[in-house]
Every structure is written in C-alpha cells, then in structure tokens.
Amino acid sequence: MFEQYFPIFVLVTVVTIMALGMLVLSHLLGRKKGTKRKLMPYECGIEPEEDARQRFPVKFYLVALMFIVFDIEVVFLYPWAVIYKQLALFGLIEMGIFILILMVGYVYILKKGALKWE
Amino acid sequence: MNPTFLFILITVIKVVVIVHIFMFILSYLTWAERKLLGHIQARLGPKNVGPFGLLQPIADGIKLLFKEDIIPAQANKILFVIAPVLSFIPALIVFAVIPFGDKVTLFGQEIDLIISDINVGLLYIFAITALGVYGIAIAGWASNSKYSLLGGLRSMAQMISYEVSYTLSIVGILMLAGSLSLVDIVKMQDSFWHMFIFKQPLAFLIYLICGIAETNRAPFDLPEAETELVAGFHTEYSSMKFGMFSIAEYANVVNVSAIATTLFLGGWQGPYLPPVVWFLLKMSAFLFLFIWLRATLPRFRYDQLMKFGWQVLLPLALLNILITAVIMII
C-alpha cells in the first residue's frame, strides 16, 4: 500500500504547491487597479442587468440524472470485465440481463423525448 | 542507507523531475499548436521570440504572471479563486499511473519509468479525470456572469454525457487484458499485431471521439464557443488563473493522448528506438491529430452534440462490449 500510494501522495502535494504558488505569485506581481467598470461582469460593454444566476433549462438536470444511472452501470461493469475470463458464459448472460433492464429504461427516456434539445 | 528513506528520496526526486518535464511538454504544446495552426492557415505562427518563436511559451508565462489579477465585484470570491486550482490539480495528477518506459538503471538504482503502478490504474485515471468537471462548474457559477454560467452549464452537460461512453469504451480492453493495471496492459501488447487497436477498433474510435469531447477541444469546443459565449466558463478569469485553466486543458489533451497510446498502441513498446522515444512519438501523433482536427472541423451544434453522445456513441460502446463478450466465449 505505502509503496503504491506514497508516490501519488507526493505528486498531489507537488502539484498543489505549484498551483498555490502560481496563485500567490500572480497576485503579488500583477498590478492592481480595479475600477468599478473593470470589476463588472463582462457583457460586451453593456451594463449587466439582473443577476446572472437565473433559472436554466431542466434538461441539464435530466442529463445529470441519466449520467448517474449510466455511471453506476459502468461501476458494475468494471469488476465484471476484469474477471470476465473466469465468468465466461455465466457472466455474459448475467450482464446481458442487467443491461437489458437498463436498455428498457434508456428506450423509455428516448421515447419520452428527454434528450431532445430544441 | 535505510531502504525506506532511499525509496522516499527517489520518489520525491522522480516526481519533481517528471512534473517539470510534463510542464515543459505542455508549454511547448501551446507553441506547436500555434505554429501548426499558423502553417495550416497559411500564416507563420509565432516567430519573433527566439529562433522559430521557440521562447514564446516562456514569454507567455511571464506575461501572464505580471497581468492584473481581476476578481469581479459580484463574484463569489472564495469559489472564484478555488475553481482554477480544482481543474489544475486533477489534470496534472492523472499521468501518475501511465508507464512511459521500461526500467532504467541510474546511479546503481533501478527506477521504473512510471510514478506508481497501482493495481486499479484505469479506475484511478477515470476517477481523477471526472473530478475536472468540478473546477469548470464552480468557475461558471462563481463568476456571476451570464456567459460564464452558460459556458459552465454547457460544459458540465457535455462532459458528463461523453464520460459515460468514454468509460464504457475501454471495458472491452479490460475484458481482454483481465487487469486494470496499465503496466500489465502494455506488457500484453508485445508485438505489432498484438496492439489492442486491431482487436478493439470500434473502442478506439469511440475512445478518441469521447476523449476530444472530454477535453472540450474542437469540434466539441462548445463550452468556449468564442463566437457566442466570449470564452465560456473562464470569461471573467485573467492573469495566471486563466493560465491555470489553459494549462489544465492542455494537460488533459496530453493525458488523453498518453492513455490512448498506452491502451491501444502498445505504450512504450517498439523496435530499435528506446522505449521513452517510442512513447513520445506515439503520443505526438495523437497530439498532432488534436491540433489538426481543430484546424479542420467546424463546431457542432449543441443538440447535435447531445444527440451524438447519447444516441450514437453510447449504444455503440455497449455493442462493442457485447461483441467482445460473445467473441471471447466462442
């Protein structure tokens, strides 16, 4: 464990130090002359109206939900794939049924038009 | 010397050296991209800073450091500062499990040319790559600018949509290799016809397309479609914070290329030339492809992008798994 994960720990530390170093350096070196107009959100020179955080299409939530479903499928597939040689036919049938159930849901989503972006 | 202490010393030196080489490759990738794009578009590209403009990346880095560091008044300050760090760190730690050469002997010590060969290598890669989306999401939200928010939302939806096919595309290789360790996968591809690209051509195509989409590169660069969204999620970022986003983007490009090399083209294996040279050559071919595509292809429309990801790539990736599974049994 130590021999395998210690180098990754060192790498994360080095990269984090680099990232923080860059932030601090650019903060120290750059000139700071903020004016009111400069600190406004960029909107092509027009004064921004209202807050930027407004409602956005529900499609984005649907995509996120579908992602979770399929990502969990991937989590199941990985260990299955690694030992597939031992599982052989049993593994194929078992995973086939699992994916078939998922595909029913997938077709349902498609028919409902959840993925239609106008 | 105490073996544990020696191990720690070697590890620290190795990591620091590799990180610097990686940063060097990244900075010259920007140079190569500008030069190639220039020549493809019948321009010269950078040519004034040093011979052939070779010092351009260094000049860019210094310039970025000295630029004014703007934090918009309405922005959520803490999140605004954290966001670039959150996309920078994952992008630079992914390559930890990619082997880029065989063992070498330096100063009487045997050194593996990989930072760490963990037995869940591929899982590590996809886990860390997935973290990159947080930086973009937080940047889009924290800026409190309409362009940033739209860019961030688009980027998130795109990245998670393509991530499904991205992770599914390599399941076929896992089945053939029976291991998640990249070192094992490289060792299995010991001759030209044993490269996984010949056994898994469909997976290779899906992987490559999803890889380009995951890194937000053309023709999938909708998150920063400059004609409609200014610069997408990093519209409000200036100075080195902007630099960190672009370093992260290039790092992701290099990672995708390196992983494609390792999984499909036999990694560092090859005749005559030293392993590291083979690895860099194969990786450069992918990097060239990335730049070439950017110069050649127009951008997708958003509905086309989502449709392509969910209705073409996902079924294809599942089909690839099914075909592999059936062939392995017969």
Interface residues (C-beta under 8 A of the other chain):
Chain A: E3 Q4 Y5 F6 P7 I8 V10 L11 V12 V14 V15 T16 M18 A19 L20 M22 L23 L25 S26 H27 L29 G30 R31 K32 K33 G34 K36 K38 L39 M40 P41 Y42 E43 C44 P48 D51 A52 R53 F56 K59 F60 V63 A64 M66 F67 F70 D71 V74 L77 Y78 A81 V82 I83 Y84 K85 A88 L89 G91 L92 M95 G96 I99 M103 Y106 L110 L115 K116 W117 E118
Chain B: F7 I8 T11 V12 K14 V15 V16 V19 L64 L65 F66 K67 E68 D69 I70 I71 P72 A73 Q74 A75 V81 P84 V85 F88 I89 L92 I93 A96 I115 S116 D117 I118 N119 L122 L123 W141 S143 N144 S145 K146 Y147 S148 L149 L153 M156 A157 I160 S161 E163 V164 T167 L168 V171 G172 L174 M175 G178 S179 L180 V230 T235 E236 S239 M240 K241 G243 M244 Y302 D303 M306 K307 W310 Q311 L314 L318 I321 L322 A325 V326 M328 I329
